Amino acid sequence: MYTSLFSYRIKFISHIKKDNSSMNRIVTQVTKITIHAANHITN
């Protein structure tokens, strides 16, 4: 599950780089959510 979330985040960020101006906050939120989920999975 974590690996799929990570690979999805990589694809999402690479896609967002094309339209970076308005989506920076979303990338930040996705990163925070991914880290939060990873902490719950590992603990």
Backbone as ProteinMPNN parsed JSONL, in Angstrom:
{"seq_chain_A": "MYTSLFSYRIKFISHIKKDNSSMNRIVTQVTKITIHAANHITN", "coords_chain_A": {"N_chain_A": [[0.841, -1.203, 0.0], [1.913, 1.233, 0.836], [3.942, 1.551, -1.057], [2.492, 1.834, -3.395], [1.154, 4.222, -2.87], [3.362, 5.896, -2.767], [4.447, 5.695, -5.367], [2.298, 6.716, -6.761], [2.313, 9.325, -5.814], [4.723, 10.241, -6.856], [4.138, 10.165, -9.622], [2.093, 12.013, -9.604], [3.378, 14.382, -8.785], [5.217, 14.693, -10.878], [3.462, 15.14, -12.93], [2.269, 17.496, -12.062], [4.315, 19.317, -12.22], [4.187, 20.36, -14.74], [2.203, 22.22, -14.6], [2.712, 24.246, -12.479], [2.137, 26.478, -10.934], [-0.44, 26.884, -9.704], [-0.826, 24.578, -8.286], [0.877, 23.977, -6.234], [0.185, 24.008, -3.519], [-1.519, 21.835, -3.353], [0.184, 19.702, -3.909], [1.807, 19.882, -1.663], [-0.053, 19.264, 0.343], [-0.763, 16.644, -0.398], [1.687, 15.395, -0.02], [1.993, 15.681, 2.766], [-0.211, 14.177, 3.627], [0.503, 11.683, 2.644], [2.842, 11.129, 4.121], [1.718, 11.097, 6.663], [-0.026, 8.916, 6.451], [1.856, 6.917, 5.99], [3.191, 6.889, 8.419], [1.174, 5.86, 10.06], [0.927, 3.334, 8.944], [3.402, 2.132, 9.439], [3.564, 2.169, 12.174]], "CA_chain_A": [[0.0, 0.0, 0.0], [2.783, 2.411, 0.902], [4.667, 1.706, -2.319], [1.559, 2.354, -4.39], [0.962, 5.633, -2.553], [4.58, 6.615, -3.116], [4.548, 5.789, -6.824], [1.251, 7.64, -7.197], [2.756, 10.68, -5.491], [5.753, 10.582, -7.84], [3.457, 10.469, -10.882], [1.324, 13.231, -9.403], [4.301, 15.519, -8.766], [5.766, 14.879, -12.224], [2.385, 15.726, -13.728], [2.004, 18.853, -11.589], [5.409, 20.197, -12.637], [3.797, 21.019, -15.98], [1.338, 23.349, -14.237], [3.212, 24.297, -11.109], [1.804, 27.691, -10.198], [-1.65, 26.817, -8.889], [-0.979, 23.278, -7.659], [1.896, 23.749, -5.215], [-0.444, 23.706, -2.235], [-2.06, 20.48, -3.405], [1.322, 18.793, -3.774], [2.203, 19.913, -0.263], [-1.055, 18.531, 1.108], [-0.635, 15.22, -0.718], [2.897, 14.921, 0.64], [1.702, 15.571, 4.191], [-1.125, 13.05, 3.824], [1.259, 10.456, 2.394], [3.705, 10.911, 5.279], [0.834, 10.761, 7.768], [-0.478, 7.542, 6.229], [3.009, 6.038, 6.153], [3.424, 6.768, 9.851], [0.166, 4.957, 10.602], [1.181, 1.975, 8.454], [4.6, 1.577, 10.054], [3.384, 2.057, 13.623]], "C_chain_A": [[0.875, 1.252, 0.0], [3.49, 2.633, -0.425], [3.753, 2.26, -3.394], [1.281, 3.832, -4.143], [2.175, 6.443, -2.998], [4.688, 6.778, -4.626], [3.485, 6.731, -7.378], [1.679, 9.078, -6.944], [3.823, 11.132, -6.487], [5.107, 10.956, -9.17], [2.708, 11.786, -10.765], [2.232, 14.448, -9.464], [4.858, 15.762, -10.169], [4.722, 15.481, -13.153], [2.18, 17.193, -13.352], [3.109, 19.81, -12.047], [5.08, 20.924, -13.933], [2.948, 22.253, -15.699], [1.574, 23.638, -12.762], [2.587, 25.406, -10.29], [0.647, 27.486, -9.236], [-1.731, 25.551, -8.06], [0.043, 23.004, -6.559], [1.282, 23.353, -3.882], [-0.994, 22.285, -2.216], [-0.942, 19.455, -3.257], [1.768, 18.729, -2.322], [1.239, 19.107, 0.59], [-0.953, 17.035, 0.855], [0.591, 14.632, -0.035], [2.656, 14.722, 2.125], [0.808, 14.373, 4.469], [-0.387, 11.732, 3.634], [2.152, 10.124, 3.577], [2.867, 10.476, 6.471], [0.365, 9.318, 7.648], [0.666, 6.558, 6.439], [3.324, 5.842, 7.63], [2.429, 5.814, 10.485], [0.431, 3.522, 10.17], [2.358, 1.357, 9.2], [4.413, 1.377, 11.548], [2.306, 1.054, 13.982]], "O_chain_A": [[0.617, 2.205, -0.735], [3.626, 3.771, -0.875], [4.183, 3.067, -4.218], [1.182, 4.612, -5.09], [2.035, 7.539, -3.54], [4.986, 7.868, -5.115], [3.731, 7.457, -8.341], [1.433, 9.954, -7.773], [3.822, 12.287, -6.913], [5.485, 11.956, -9.782], [2.685, 12.582, -11.704], [1.902, 15.438, -10.118], [4.959, 16.91, -10.603], [5.057, 16.244, -14.058], [1.945, 18.034, -14.22], [2.85, 20.998, -12.239], [5.633, 21.992, -14.2], [2.97, 23.216, -16.465], [0.745, 23.318, -11.91], [2.51, 25.295, -9.067], [0.737, 27.873, -8.071], [-2.611, 25.439, -7.206], [0.069, 21.904, -6.007], [1.793, 22.469, -3.193], [-0.944, 21.609, -1.188], [-1.102, 18.454, -2.559], [2.072, 17.653, -1.808], [1.663, 18.349, 1.462], [-1.045, 16.24, 1.79], [0.549, 13.509, 0.469], [3.066, 13.708, 2.689], [1.033, 13.635, 5.428], [-0.62, 10.774, 4.372], [2.219, 8.969, 3.998], [3.266, 9.577, 7.212], [0.358, 8.581, 8.633], [0.466, 5.482, 7.004], [3.687, 4.741, 8.044], [2.799, 5.034, 11.362], [0.191, 2.59, 10.938], [2.313, 0.18, 9.556], [5.045, 0.497, 12.133], [2.03, 0.841, 15.163]]}, "name": "protein", "num_of_chains": 1, "seq": "MYTSLFSYRIKFISHIKKDNSSMNRIVTQVTKITIHAANHITN"}
